[in-house]
Amino acid sequence: MVDSVDKSLPNVDIEDKSKEVEVAVPGTEEVITTDETEITMDDQGGAEISFDPKAEALESKGHFDNLAELMEDESLEEIGGKLFDSYTEYKESRADWADSYREGLNLLGFKYERRTEPFKGASGVTHPVLAEAVTQFQAQAYKELLPADGPVRAKI
């Protein structure tokens, strides 16, 4: 049996990418570039920061556009690969928990079936305690609804 089950997402190592950046004096337009960021200072003291200066700007026509249609295939493959790897790692990390959960349901007597009758998505879960409760109710209700003397007491 499993002593403890960790249902949390797997820890992901996050590298500290912070670097010291010199700040320019307001009134002069200056571009400061580090390995991964580009900071452009403007005349009024504001700054525009680009975290990926090499990336091309995506031109979208609306807020709800599908970004996958605007991105390059290489980028999509890289993102998809990372997502798939993270998902499979997560599934593998909780495999012990899922196995113990499945075994526990089997030991309790739960039976789960996917059903399409009487309608699609109807519950297919059965449990022996529920079946016993229905049987006990039926047995006691039978005595009350159909007594040995008959359902009606008549006097002549």
PyMOL commands that set and color helices and strands:
alter all, ss='L'
color gray80, all
select helices_A, chain A and resi 67-70+73-93+95-108+128-145
alter helices_A, ss='H'
color red, helices_A
select strands_A, chain A and resi 30-33+38-41+47-50+111-112+125-126
alter strands_A, ss='S'
color yellow, strands_A
deselect
rebuild
show_as cartoon
